[in-house]
Amino acid sequence: MTPRFYVTTPIYYVNGAPHIGHAYTSIAADVVARFYRLSGYGVFFLTGTDEHGQKVEQAAKNAGVTPGVFADNVSADFRHMADSMNISYDAFIRTTEPRHITSAQNLWRKVAENGAIYLGAYEGWYSVRDECFYSEDELITTEEGKKCAPTGAPVEWVKEPSYFFKLSAFQEPLLELYERNPDFLGPHGVRNEIISFVKQGLRDLSISRTSFQWGIPVPDDEHHVMYVWFDALTNYLSALGYPDETAPLMVYWPAALHLVGKDIARFHAVYWPAFLMAAGIELPHKIFANGWWTVEGQKMSKSLGNVVNPRDLLQEFSLDSIRFFLLREVPFGGDSDLSRKALITRNNVELANDLGNLAQRTLSLVARYCDGVVPEKGEQTEDDIKLLGQVHVLPDVLALQFKRCALTDALEEVWKVIRASNVYIARQEPWTLRKTDPIRMASVLRVLLEALRGIATVLQPFMPETMARLLDQLGVSDDERLFSALNTPIPTGRSLPAPQGIFPRYPEE
């Protein structure tokens, strides 16, 4: 049976336009989805938008439109962002869809039937911006003497009737989950923060509101709407057809990987598994939180005018250059800085020089000295065997890194082979062998073609468009691009198209 892999982005909140942080998480999830497809998995990849809550209601009011119209417009913008970043999602879920509303209400009923929801009254500090309740000891005081959330968001004292989820009952089950399954939550720093938070004690969670109406109605109580996080987290099930256990897509549950920003790790690593435990639903296998992006060393801020729309970068840089930079610059899971200089340097040094020159030299020599035809495989030397051995194990080496969500480390493993290939061509000097030993020259070029084919094949998830062009130039047909196809050599005698450069160089400031 074909193994399955279900990967999700967070659903993005529609109170504002997409920025580079949203693109980063989506690109990372896309790379994971593409990697597992090429590995032979049946993959389901979900993204979408979170469209309810007081913050959306307020943003719509400020824009002078209804919440529904506001959500439609911003959700369409997020879908456009995903498409412009070449995100290969299988479904785009919206929390205003009838199927999602039905799913969220059914999850509520299931949790309530199991005794984990009760009606009470909430009184405490709430941040509209964070859509989060905070205890007194979590608040910080500004220089002006105002209380605010740990994130810096303003808070207000809320007092209203509310349904509560018995989160306190799940403190020990959650700690047992983290202990029993160390890979459930990453990276290491976020895992430690979550465990520390849970160990401090969990209070029951207010999961309904009566002070606004833009939300999913609580079943059998029209005066309440669901707390936005109970609603939003259900998207991972509603997109599969929950509560219909016979829905075709339900075979993908439990999710293999939820990718999220570290600012929402608590909701995914504490609330979500607790909701699922309460409903008797199997838990996802892994939750991984990526870091934040600064811009030229400064935190993104509307007041500073440095919020980066990822689509604006496409006016100057190729899409695959952007995708590569975002996952190459800093180890995945850590915080990163977006600077124009760093993007240009990564492109020129590693893409144009390291990989681009290797491909151009090899393909040009094959065109010139082998009439553009894949040469025969000659007797292999120790150098040949060593390089081809590194290429052969690349899919397995990368599989280990992807299992850890170490996407930057995966790229480094590929670059080790690229650097080894550049050392190989410099040492073998096929341009010199043309005069002294043309048979050996042909064998060297054949080794380089196989190395480039392996490199381009495993880099497809990161740079799908550019690697497709490189594989075209290497004479690799569309049905020969799965990782398993690397076990079959490129057929001798196959004609190759005229070589063309694949990575442009950008002028450095």
Buried (B, 14 or more C-beta within 10 A) or exposed (E): EEEBBBBBBBBBBBBBEBBBBBBBBBBBBBBBBBBBBBBEBBBBBBBBBBBBBBBBBBBBEEEEBEBEEBBBBBBEBBBEBBEBBBBBBBBBBBBBBEBBBBBBBBBBBBBBEEEBBEEEEBEBBBBBBBBBBBEEEBBEEEEEEEBBBEEEBEBEEBEBBBBBBBBBBBBEEBBEBBEEEEEBBBBEEBBEBBBEBBEEEBEBBBBBBBEBEBBBBBBEEEEBBBBBBBBBBBBBBBBBBBBBEEEEBBEBBBBBBBBBBBBBBBBBBBBBBBBBBBBEBEBBBBBBBBBBBBBEEEEBEEEEEBBBBBBEBBEEBBBBBBBBBBBBBBBBBBEBBBBBEBBBBBBBEBBBBBBBBBBBBBBEBBBEBBEBBBBEBBEBBEBBEEBBEBBBEBBEBBBEBBEBBBBBBBBEBBBEBBBBBBEBBEEBEBEEBBEEBBEBBBBBBBBBBBBBBBBBBBBBBBBBEBBBBBBBBBBBEEEBBBBEBBEEEBEEEBEBEEBEEBBEEBEEE
